Amino acid sequence: MPAPADPVPLLRVLLAGGPSAPRRAWLEAGPDAPPPPALAPRLAMVQPRQIERCLAWLARPGHHLLGWNDPRYPALLRLVPQPPPGLFVAGDPDLLWRPALAVVGSRAASAAGRDNAALFARAFCRAGLAVVSGLAAGIDAAAHQAALACGGATVAVLGTGPDRAYPRAHAALLEQVAAEGAVVSEYPPGTPPRAGHFPRRNGIIAGLALGTLVVEAAARSGALVTARLAAEAGREVFALPGSIHLPQARGCHRLIRDGALLVETPEEVLAGIAPLAGPLARTLAPREQAPARPGGPAAVHADAGSDHDRLWQALGPDPTPMDVLVERTGLTAATLSSMLLSMELDGRVAVEHGRYARRPTGGGTVA
């Protein structure tokens, strides 16, 4: 799907800042609608140099701008209580449509915590999911690095502009995620880290994922904010237990007391998202089948039965890589990932090392 011909009107909306609801409403109303009275003063304060900086960033290869009225805007993020009106993306925007799990936790993680984050991230990637996190020190970095190392998909959501690593020591990691995955921010290029940005960043992390795994978290932790926002969005929350003597375990224990699922293995997380994965994965229907309404966001189609049938016929008893399934079905990798996840959790498909096959007891048709 091509980017909008003229990004300047959308850039003005994003640069104006303020509450997201009126900005989304204005974008949905279309280019000829007058701006809401509360937004007009903010729009007047947007400086040409701010727009020029964004346009220079967008002119570079692999840089994208997804507005609320853009069919490429990720479907799952639309379902959260306060989705951002637009996203700056460095890398592959299709990854924002891939079924994903968020892996978050303490910046001051223990060595065991970092190892656990890496173990779970690798398992999620092997199961065909993307790993979403916040590029922070500790658990976030371990999850991103493990996903990249095993050739999996990872998405980093920032509380800065998409060109600003925080912490600065993660500049190389930011570049690698942008080159091999996707970097996402609702804030324009050049935006420095500000405390008020990170709760909204945490909401995007939660909104892009089917569920959120908290590996380690202190009693007061941004990971707990991500977990709360995930629960408010109707997603599942998982927490790893730890030693009662470890400060980084106290937040996880609190989450478990409050109803998060205690997990010890990646398989328990995958089983835990099964009740949500089918309905939510079906919102990731092919965007070519979901044309945008005039002046409004793309419709989300829940019925992809014919595509599921096509995929089922393309599968066999022998493990098949994703690129072969793309060739056989004519569907995109992002679309296939969502359907394969649902079929795997239904017990119809087995996945190993990124290759997919029918399970022997899977039957002969998919409804």
C-alpha positions as CSV (number, residue, x, y, z in Angstrom):
1,M,0.0,0.0,0.0
2,P,1.7,3.3,-1.1
3,A,2.2,6.0,1.5
4,P,0.0,9.1,1.2
5,A,1.1,11.4,-1.6
6,D,1.4,14.5,0.7
7,P,2.4,13.8,4.3
8,V,2.4,17.4,5.3
9,P,-1.2,17.6,6.6
10,L,-0.6,14.5,8.7
11,L,2.7,15.8,10.0
12,R,1.0,19.0,11.1
13,V,-1.5,17.0,13.1
14,L,1.2,14.9,14.7
15,L,3.5,17.8,15.4
16,A,0.6,19.8,17.0
17,G,0.5,17.3,19.9
18,G,-2.2,17.3,22.5
19,P,-5.0,14.7,23.2
20,S,-5.1,12.0,20.5
21,A,-8.9,11.6,20.3
22,P,-9.6,15.0,18.5
23,R,-6.6,14.5,16.2
24,R,-7.8,11.0,15.2
25,A,-11.4,12.4,14.7
26,W,-10.1,15.1,12.4
27,L,-8.0,12.7,10.4
28,E,-11.0,10.4,10.0
29,A,-13.2,13.3,8.9
30,G,-11.1,13.9,5.9
31,P,-8.9,16.7,4.4
32,D,-11.8,19.1,3.8
33,A,-13.1,19.1,7.4
34,P,-12.2,22.2,9.5
35,P,-10.0,21.4,12.5
36,P,-11.6,21.2,15.9
37,P,-11.5,24.5,17.8
38,A,-9.3,23.1,20.5
39,L,-6.7,21.9,17.9
40,A,-6.5,25.0,15.8
41,P,-4.2,27.0,18.1
42,R,-1.8,24.0,18.3
43,L,-1.7,23.7,14.5
44,A,-0.8,27.3,14.2
45,M,2.2,26.8,16.4
46,V,3.8,24.1,14.2
47,Q,6.9,25.5,12.7
48,P,8.0,24.9,9.0
49,R,11.4,23.7,10.2
50,Q,9.7,21.0,12.2
51,I,7.9,19.8,9.1
52,E,11.1,20.0,7.0
53,R,13.0,17.8,9.5
54,C,10.3,15.2,9.3
55,L,10.2,15.3,5.5
56,A,14.0,14.9,5.4
57,W,13.7,11.8,7.7
58,L,10.9,10.3,5.6
59,A,12.9,10.8,2.4
60,R,15.4,8.2,3.6
61,P,15.0,4.5,2.5
62,G,12.9,2.4,4.9
63,H,11.2,5.3,6.7
64,H,7.4,5.5,6.8
65,L,4.6,7.5,8.3
66,L,1.3,5.7,9.1
67,G,-1.6,7.9,9.9
68,W,-4.9,6.9,11.6
69,N,-6.6,7.0,8.2
70,D,-3.9,4.9,6.5
71,P,-4.8,1.3,5.7
72,R,-1.3,0.3,6.8
73,Y,-2.0,1.4,10.4
74,P,-1.8,-1.7,12.6
75,A,-5.2,-3.3,13.2
76,L,-4.5,-4.5,16.8
77,L,-3.4,-1.0,17.9
78,R,-6.7,0.4,16.7
79,L,-8.4,-1.6,19.4
80,V,-6.7,0.0,22.5
81,P,-8.4,2.7,24.4
82,Q,-6.2,5.6,23.2
83,P,-4.4,4.7,20.0
84,P,-1.9,7.3,18.7
85,P,-3.1,9.3,15.6
86,G,0.0,8.3,13.7
87,L,3.3,6.4,13.8
88,F,6.8,7.0,12.5
89,V,8.3,3.6,11.4
90,A,11.9,2.8,10.5
91,G,12.1,-0.6,8.9
92,D,9.3,-3.0,7.8
93,P,5.8,-1.6,8.6
94,D,4.3,-5.1,7.8
95,L,5.8,-6.4,11.0
96,L,3.3,-4.3,12.9
97,W,0.6,-6.7,11.5
98,R,2.4,-9.8,12.5
99,P,1.1,-11.6,15.6
100,A,3.4,-10.7,18.5
101,L,4.1,-11.0,22.1
102,A,5.6,-8.2,24.2
103,V,8.6,-9.0,26.5
104,V,9.3,-6.3,29.0
105,G,10.9,-5.9,32.4
106,S,13.5,-4.2,34.6
107,R,16.3,-2.0,33.3
108,A,18.4,-3.2,36.2
109,A,17.8,-6.9,35.3
110,S,19.6,-9.7,36.9
111,A,21.7,-12.0,34.7
112,A,19.1,-14.7,35.1
113,G,16.4,-12.3,34.1
114,R,18.2,-11.4,30.9
115,D,18.7,-15.1,30.2
116,N,15.0,-15.8,30.7
117,A,14.1,-12.9,28.4
118,A,16.3,-14.3,25.7
119,L,15.0,-17.8,26.2
120,F,11.3,-16.8,25.9
121,A,12.0,-14.4,23.0
122,R,13.7,-17.1,21.0
123,A,10.9,-19.5,21.6
124,F,8.3,-16.9,20.5
125,C,10.2,-16.3,17.3
126,R,10.4,-20.0,16.6
127,A,6.6,-20.2,17.0
128,G,6.3,-17.5,14.3
129,L,5.6,-14.5,16.5
130,A,7.3,-11.2,16.6
131,V,8.8,-9.9,19.8
132,V,7.8,-6.3,20.8
133,S,9.7,-4.4,23.4
134,G,11.0,-0.9,24.3
135,L,14.7,-0.9,23.5
136,A,15.5,-0.1,27.2
137,A,18.4,-1.5,29.1
138,G,18.0,-4.9,30.8
139,I,15.1,-7.1,29.8
140,D,14.1,-5.1,26.7
141,A,17.6,-5.3,25.1
142,A,17.9,-9.0,25.9
143,A,14.6,-9.7,24.2
144,H,15.5,-7.7,21.0
145,Q,19.0,-9.2,20.8
146,A,17.8,-12.7,21.1
147,A,15.1,-12.3,18.5
148,L,17.7,-10.8,16.1
149,A,20.2,-13.5,16.8
150,C,17.9,-16.3,15.9
151,G,16.6,-14.6,12.7
152,G,13.2,-13.7,14.2
153,A,11.1,-10.5,13.9
154,T,11.4,-7.8,16.5
155,V,9.7,-4.4,17.0
156,A,11.1,-1.6,19.2
157,V,8.7,1.0,20.4
158,L,10.4,4.3,21.5
159,G,9.5,7.1,23.8
160,T,11.8,9.3,21.7
161,G,11.8,10.1,18.1
162,P,12.5,7.1,15.8
163,D,16.0,8.4,15.3
164,R,17.0,8.7,19.0
165,A,18.2,5.7,20.9
166,Y,17.5,5.7,24.7
167,P,19.7,4.9,26.3
168,R,22.3,6.3,23.9
169,A,24.4,3.1,24.3
170,H,21.7,1.3,22.3
171,A,22.3,3.3,19.1
172,A,23.8,0.3,17.4
173,L,20.9,-1.9,18.5
174,L,18.4,0.7,17.3
175,E,20.1,0.6,13.8
176,Q,20.0,-3.2,13.7
177,V,16.3,-3.4,14.7
178,A,15.5,-0.8,12.0
179,A,17.5,-2.8,9.4
180,E,16.1,-6.2,10.3
181,G,12.8,-5.4,12.1
182,A,10.9,-2.2,12.8
183,V,11.4,0.8,15.0
184,V,8.1,2.6,16.0
185,S,7.4,5.9,17.6
186,E,4.4,8.3,17.7
187,Y,6.9,11.1,18.3
188,P,8.6,12.9,15.4
189,P,12.3,12.6,14.5
190,G,14.6,14.5,16.9
191,T,12.3,14.2,19.9
192,P,14.4,13.7,23.0
193,P,13.5,11.4,25.9
194,R,10.8,12.9,28.2
195,A,9.3,11.2,31.2
196,G,5.7,11.8,30.0
197,H,6.4,10.0,26.7
198,F,7.1,6.6,28.2
199,P,3.6,5.6,29.5
200,R,2.2,6.3,26.0
201,R,5.1,4.2,24.5
202,N,4.2,1.4,26.9
203,G,0.6,1.6,25.6
204,I,1.8,1.0,22.0
205,I,3.9,-1.9,23.1
206,A,0.9,-3.5,24.8
207,G,-1.4,-2.6,21.9
208,L,0.7,-4.2,19.2
209,A,0.9,-7.6,21.0
210,L,-1.5,-10.4,21.7
211,G,-0.1,-10.6,25.3
212,T,2.6,-9.1,27.5
213,L,5.2,-11.1,29.4
214,V,6.9,-9.4,32.4
215,V,10.2,-11.1,33.1
216,E,11.4,-8.9,36.0
217,A,10.0,-5.7,37.5
218,A,10.6,-3.8,40.6
219,A,7.7,-2.7,42.8
220,R,7.6,0.6,40.8
221,S,8.4,-0.1,37.2
222,G,7.4,1.0,33.7
223,A,6.8,-2.7,32.9
224,L,3.9,-2.7,35.4
225,V,2.4,0.2,33.4
226,T,2.7,-1.9,30.2
227,A,1.0,-4.8,31.9
228,R,-1.8,-2.6,33.2
229,L,-2.4,-1.1,29.7
230,A,-2.3,-4.6,28.2
231,A,-5.0,-5.8,30.5
232,E,-7.1,-2.6,29.8
233,A,-6.8,-3.5,26.1
234,G,-8.2,-7.0,26.7
235,R,-4.8,-8.7,26.2
236,E,-3.4,-11.4,28.4
237,V,-0.7,-10.6,31.0
238,F,2.0,-13.1,32.0
239,A,4.6,-12.9,34.8
240,L,7.6,-14.9,35.7
241,P,8.0,-15.6,39.4
242,G,11.3,-15.0,41.2
243,S,13.1,-15.2,44.5
244,I,11.4,-13.4,47.4
245,H,14.9,-11.9,48.1
246,L,15.2,-10.4,44.6
247,P,13.8,-6.8,44.3
248,Q,13.3,-7.2,40.6
249,A,10.8,-10.0,41.3
250,R,8.4,-7.9,43.5
251,G,6.6,-6.4,40.6
252,C,6.0,-9.8,39.0
253,H,4.7,-11.2,42.3
254,R,2.3,-8.2,42.6
255,L,1.0,-8.8,39.0
256,I,0.4,-12.5,39.9
257,R,-1.5,-11.5,43.0
258,D,-3.6,-9.1,40.8
259,G,-4.5,-11.8,38.3
260,A,-1.6,-12.1,35.8
261,L,-0.8,-15.7,34.7
262,L,2.2,-17.2,36.4
263,V,4.3,-18.9,33.8
264,E,7.5,-20.9,33.8
265,T,7.9,-21.9,30.2
266,P,7.2,-20.3,26.7
267,E,4.7,-23.1,26.0
268,E,2.6,-21.8,28.9
269,V,2.5,-18.3,27.3
270,L,1.6,-19.7,23.9
271,A,-1.2,-21.7,25.5
272,G,-2.3,-18.6,27.5
273,I,-2.9,-16.5,24.4
274,A,-4.8,-19.2,22.6
275,P,-8.3,-17.9,23.7
276,L,-7.3,-14.4,22.3
277,A,-5.2,-15.4,19.4
278,G,-7.9,-16.6,17.1
279,P,-10.2,-13.6,17.3
280,L,-7.4,-11.1,17.4
281,A,-5.3,-12.8,14.6
282,R,-8.4,-12.6,12.4
283,T,-8.3,-8.8,12.6
284,L,-5.0,-9.1,10.8
285,A,-6.8,-9.9,7.5
286,P,-5.1,-9.0,4.2
287,R,-5.2,-5.2,3.8
288,E,-5.8,-5.6,0.1
289,Q,-9.2,-7.0,1.1
290,A,-9.9,-4.1,3.5
291,P,-10.0,-0.9,1.5
292,A,-10.1,2.3,3.5
293,R,-13.5,4.1,3.9
294,P,-13.5,7.5,2.2
295,G,-11.9,9.8,4.8
296,G,-11.7,7.0,7.4
297,P,-9.5,4.1,8.5
298,A,-9.5,0.7,6.9
299,A,-12.3,-1.7,7.7
300,V,-11.1,-4.8,9.5
301,H,-12.4,-8.0,8.0
302,A,-12.9,-11.0,10.3
303,D,-13.9,-13.5,7.6
304,A,-10.8,-14.9,5.8
305,G,-12.1,-18.4,5.2
306,S,-11.1,-18.7,1.6
307,D,-7.6,-17.6,2.4
308,H,-7.4,-20.2,5.2
309,D,-8.5,-22.8,2.8
310,R,-5.9,-21.7,0.3
311,L,-3.2,-21.9,3.0
312,W,-4.4,-25.3,4.2
313,Q,-4.1,-26.7,0.7
314,A,-0.6,-25.2,0.5
315,L,0.5,-27.0,3.6
316,G,1.5,-30.7,3.7
317,P,3.1,-33.2,6.0
318,D,6.6,-32.0,5.2
319,P,7.8,-28.7,6.9
320,T,7.5,-25.8,4.5
321,P,9.2,-22.5,4.8
322,M,7.3,-19.2,4.8
323,D,8.7,-18.0,1.4
324,V,7.3,-21.2,-0.2
325,L,3.9,-20.6,1.4
326,V,3.9,-17.0,0.1
327,E,4.6,-18.3,-3.4
328,R,1.9,-21.1,-3.2
329,T,-0.9,-18.9,-1.8
330,G,-0.1,-15.5,-3.2
331,L,-0.7,-14.0,0.3
332,T,1.7,-11.8,2.2
333,A,4.0,-13.1,4.9
334,A,2.2,-10.9,7.5
335,T,-1.2,-12.3,6.5
336,L,0.1,-15.9,6.6
337,S,1.8,-15.4,10.0
338,S,-1.5,-14.4,11.5
339,M,-3.4,-17.4,10.1
340,L,-0.6,-19.8,10.9
341,L,-0.6,-18.7,14.5
342,S,-4.3,-19.3,14.8
343,M,-4.0,-22.7,13.2
344,E,-1.1,-23.6,15.3
345,L,-2.9,-22.8,18.5
346,D,-5.9,-24.8,17.3
347,G,-3.6,-27.8,17.0
348,R,-3.8,-28.0,13.2
349,V,-0.3,-26.8,12.3
350,A,3.1,-27.7,13.7
351,V,6.0,-25.2,13.4
352,E,9.7,-26.0,13.8
353,H,12.6,-23.6,12.9
354,G,10.3,-21.4,10.9
355,R,8.8,-24.2,8.8
356,Y,5.2,-25.2,8.9
357,A,3.4,-28.5,8.4
358,R,0.0,-30.1,8.9
359,R,-0.4,-32.0,12.1
360,P,-1.4,-35.6,11.4
361,T,-4.6,-35.2,13.3
362,G,-5.4,-31.8,11.8
363,G,-8.2,-33.0,9.5
364,G,-8.7,-32.1,5.9
365,T,-10.3,-28.7,5.8
366,V,-10.2,-25.4,7.7
367,A,-13.4,-23.5,8.3
